[in-house]
């Protein structure tokens, strides 16, 4: 079964995030959106990737693009990780400028076709692949990039 295809309406999922519970389409409003996933909180590559995204967040905001990340850990872990991310970005006292979705049960990752079939954590659970989804104001998928958890962005 194929995952999301270009032109498909992006699912209007509900999720717990570092800014509270969201409905994805409501979160986006009439903006463009970029959803990017990371296999695990507190890992060096993921932390530097989120830090770079934080540095670029004003450029995305100027272009009316809302950013949101996803990782398989809990909201509490994400909040703690956000502090590390912002320290790496050079703005330790600043809050992370975009939310992180908690997907500790991997339900959203399954729905969006984001699990890496080959990479597993210590408990044997599949890791999320690294994904980037660009969603238009019409809520349709405009771009998707999917690659193994072992490949850094």
N, C-alpha and C positions, 0 to 999 in steps of 0.2 A: 504494500500500500504506500503510495507516495506521500510525502509530507506536504507542507504548504507549497503551492505553486505560485509563480508570479501572477498577479492579478486576482488571486484569491482574497476574499475578505479575511482579515486577520481576526482570530478568535477574540471575543469580548470576555475574557476570563476575569475572575475575581481573584485577588491574591493579597496576602499580608506582605507589607513592605516596611521599610524603615520610616516611612511617613504615615503609616496606618494602612488600613484595608482600602484597596482601590478596585474599581471596575476599569479595565484597561481603556476602553473607548472614552469613558468620561475623563480619565487621566489625560488622554491625548487632546480632547476637545477638538478644535479645528486645526491643530498643529500637525506637522510632520512628526514622526517618532522614530527613534532608534533604540532597539532593545538588543543588548549584548550580554552574552552569558559567559560564566566563568566556572570552571570545575569545582573550586573549593576556596573558601575564605582562608586568609592568612598565608597563602602560598606566595613565593617571591614574584613569579611572573604575573600572576593575577593582580597582585598588589600594585606592581608598576604599571600595568595596563589601566587599572582604574584610576591611578594617580594621573596618568597622561590624559585620560578622558576628563578628569576633573579640571585639569589645566585648560583644556579646549572647550569647556562647557559654555563660556561666554560667547564663543564663536558660534556654537550651535544655537544658543539662545537668540543671537542676532538674526539668525535665519529661521526663527520660529520652529525649531526642532526640539522636542522634549526627549530627554535621555532617560533611560532606565536600565538598570543592570539586573541580572539574575544569577543566583548561586544556590547551591543545594543545602546551604546551612540555614540556621534559624535567624529570625529578626534580631534577637539579642546578639548573636555572633556577628551579624552584619553591622550592628551599631558599634560594636567594639572594633571590628575590622576597619570601619570607616575612619576611625581615629588614626590607625596606621597608614591608611591610604592617603589621608590628608597630610600626615607628617612627611611621607615620601614625596608628595607633590610640592612640598615647601610651604604649605599653608596650614600648619598644625592646629592653629586656633580657629580655623574656619570649618563650618560643617560641610559635609559632602554635598555638592550641588545637585545631586540627582538621587533618587531612591534606589534601593536594592530590593528585589523581590526575594522572599524566602520560599524555597521549594524543597524543604527538607524531606518530603515524602516523594519527591520526583514526579508528582502528578502532572504539573505543567510541562515539565521536560518531556514526558511521554506524549502529552497532547500535541506538543509542537514538534515532535520528532527530533529531539535534541540529545538523545542518549548515545554515547559512544559505545558501539558493540564490543570493542576490544579492551577498553581501559576500565579498570575497576579499582575501587578503594580497598582499604585494608579489610573491610567486612565483606568484600565480594560484590558490593553494589556497583552498578555501572555509573561512571562519571558522566556529567553532561559534556557533550562536545562543545567546542567553542563555536558560538553562533553570533551572527550579526543579522538583524532583521531591520530593514528600513520600511516604514509604513507611511503611506501618504495620508493627507487630510481626509481622503475618502475611505480610510481604514483598510485599504487594499495593500497587499504586499508588493513593494516596488523593487526590492533587492533582498537577496539572502545569500549569506556565506556560511558554510558549515565545514568545519575541519576538525581533526582529532584533538582531544584534550592535551595530547603530548606536544602539540605545535603551538608555540606562543605567537600572539598577534604581532 
